[in-house]
Amino acid sequence: MEKIVLLYHTTDGHTVEICEAIKKEIDTAKNEITIVSLIEQPNFDIADFDKVIIGASIRYGYHHKCVFKFIKENEALLNQKKNAFFSVNVVARKPEKNTPETNPYLQKFLSQISWKPKLLDVFAGKIEYPRYGFFDRIMIQLIMKITKGPTDKTQCYEFTDWNRVKAFGRKISDL
């Protein structure tokens, strides 16, 4: 039995939803799976895990500093294990920016760290305008206007390709 940990940072909760979907694709009869928030447990010990998966959301073009800190502090151990990383961002809603090779946020992130994940993916996130405070709503609307995305503040927009998320979960099983 392999022990797998899915570590995540989420801004509005969608990344943890993706972690739960990935978990459902991994054979729980053959694997023990733990999901951990990097905000709640920034010093989580990964030593006893066989596979380490990190998922992180983007807000205003950046992954949270806790993700960088965790990777930097655990790089040697990460490199000894089967590992993967996925990014969640709304830019990935565009077909020309929805792969690890073409997503600018994931590429920027990878250029800022020395760890080289063995498996990578990027998933389109969602926008929930009614949940946002005034500042976030205005900023996200501005970004969406510039990038030709939806701006109706009364609506929620989910762009996640759940079949792709499931496929990533199966790849983790085979890792």
C-alpha positions in Angstrom: 0.0 0.0 0.0 1.4 3.4 -1.0 0.8 6.5 1.1 -0.1 9.6 -1.0 -0.5 13.1 0.2 -2.2 15.8 -1.7 -1.0 19.2 -0.4 -2.8 22.3 -1.6 -3.2 26.0 -1.4 -6.6 27.4 -2.4 -7.9 30.9 -2.5 -11.6 30.3 -2.7 -11.9 26.5 -2.2 -11.8 25.2 -5.7 -8.3 23.7 -5.5 -9.4 21.5 -2.6 -12.5 20.4 -4.7 -10.0 19.4 -7.4 -8.0 17.5 -4.8 -11.1 15.6 -3.7 -11.9 14.7 -7.3 -8.3 13.4 -7.8 -8.6 11.4 -4.7 -11.7 9.6 -6.0 -9.7 8.5 -9.1 -6.9 6.9 -7.0 -7.5 3.3 -5.9 -8.1 3.5 -2.2 -7.8 -0.2 -1.8 -4.2 0.1 -2.8 -3.4 3.5 -1.5 -3.8 5.6 1.7 -4.6 9.2 0.7 -4.3 12.3 2.8 -5.3 15.8 1.8 -3.6 18.7 3.6 -3.9 22.5 3.4 -0.5 24.3 3.2 -2.1 27.2 5.0 -3.3 25.1 7.9 -0.2 22.9 8.1 2.7 24.8 6.5 5.3 22.5 8.1 3.6 19.2 7.2 6.1 16.3 7.2 6.1 14.4 4.0 8.8 11.9 5.0 6.5 8.9 5.4 4.7 9.4 2.1 5.5 7.6 -1.1 3.9 10.1 -3.4 3.6 13.9 -2.9 1.2 15.9 -5.0 1.0 19.7 -4.7 -1.8 21.8 -6.1 -2.0 25.5 -6.0 -4.3 28.2 -7.1 -3.4 31.6 -8.7 -4.7 34.9 -7.5 -3.7 38.1 -9.4 -1.0 36.2 -11.3 0.8 34.5 -8.4 0.9 31.3 -6.5 0.8 31.9 -2.7 4.1 32.3 -0.9 3.3 29.2 1.3 3.7 27.0 -1.8 7.1 28.4 -2.6 8.2 28.1 1.0 7.1 24.5 1.3 8.8 23.5 -1.9 12.0 25.3 -1.0 12.1 23.7 2.5 11.3 20.2 1.2 13.0 20.1 -2.2 15.5 17.3 -1.4 12.7 15.1 0.0 10.4 15.9 -2.9 13.0 14.8 -5.3 13.3 11.4 -3.6 9.6 10.7 -4.0 7.2 10.2 -6.8 5.7 13.6 -7.1 3.4 15.9 -9.1 2.3 19.5 -9.3 -0.8 21.2 -10.7 -1.9 24.8 -11.0 -5.4 26.1 -11.0 -6.0 29.3 -12.8 -8.7 30.9 -14.9 -6.3 31.6 -17.8 -6.3 27.9 -18.4 -9.9 28.3 -19.7 -8.3 29.2 -23.0 -7.3 26.3 -25.2 -4.0 27.9 -26.2 -3.1 28.3 -22.5 -4.4 25.0 -20.9 -1.3 22.8 -20.9 1.7 22.8 -18.7 3.8 23.9 -21.6 1.5 26.8 -22.7 0.2 28.1 -19.4 2.1 31.3 -18.6 1.4 31.1 -14.8 2.7 27.6 -14.5 5.7 28.4 -16.7 6.5 31.4 -14.6 6.2 29.4 -11.4 8.5 26.6 -12.7 11.1 29.2 -13.6 11.0 30.5 -10.0 11.7 27.1 -8.3 14.5 24.6 -8.8 12.3 21.5 -8.1 11.2 19.7 -11.3 8.0 17.9 -10.7 7.8 14.5 -12.4 4.1 15.0 -13.4 2.6 18.4 -14.2 -0.9 19.7 -15.2 -2.9 22.8 -15.1 -6.7 23.1 -14.6 -9.0 26.0 -15.4 -10.6 27.3 -12.2 -13.8 29.1 -11.6 -15.0 32.6 -10.9 -17.7 33.2 -8.2 -18.4 36.9 -8.4 -21.2 36.8 -5.8 -18.8 35.5 -3.1 -16.1 38.1 -3.7 -15.7 41.3 -1.7 -15.8 44.6 -3.5 -12.1 44.8 -4.3 -11.7 41.3 -5.5 -14.8 41.5 -7.6 -13.7 44.7 -9.3 -10.2 43.5 -9.9 -11.3 40.1 -11.3 -13.9 41.8 -13.5 -11.1 44.1 -14.8 -8.9 41.2 -15.5 -11.7 39.3 -17.3 -12.6 42.4 -19.4 -9.0 42.6 -20.5 -8.8 38.9 -21.3 -12.2 38.7 -22.9 -13.7 36.7 -20.0 -17.1 36.9 -18.3 -17.8 39.9 -16.2 -21.4 39.6 -14.9 -21.0 40.1 -11.2 -24.2 38.2 -10.4 -23.0 34.9 -12.0 -20.6 32.1 -11.2 -18.5 30.6 -14.0 -16.8 27.2 -13.7 -14.2 26.4 -16.4 -12.8 23.2 -14.9 -12.5 20.2 -17.2 -13.4 17.5 -14.7 -12.5 14.7 -17.1 -9.0 16.1 -17.3 -8.8 16.2 -13.5 -9.9 12.6 -13.3 -7.3 11.6 -15.9 -4.6 13.4 -13.8 -5.8 11.3 -10.8 -5.3 8.1 -12.8 -1.8 9.2 -13.8 -1.0 9.7 -10.2 -2.0 6.1 -9.5 0.4 5.0 -12.3 3.2 7.3 -11.1 
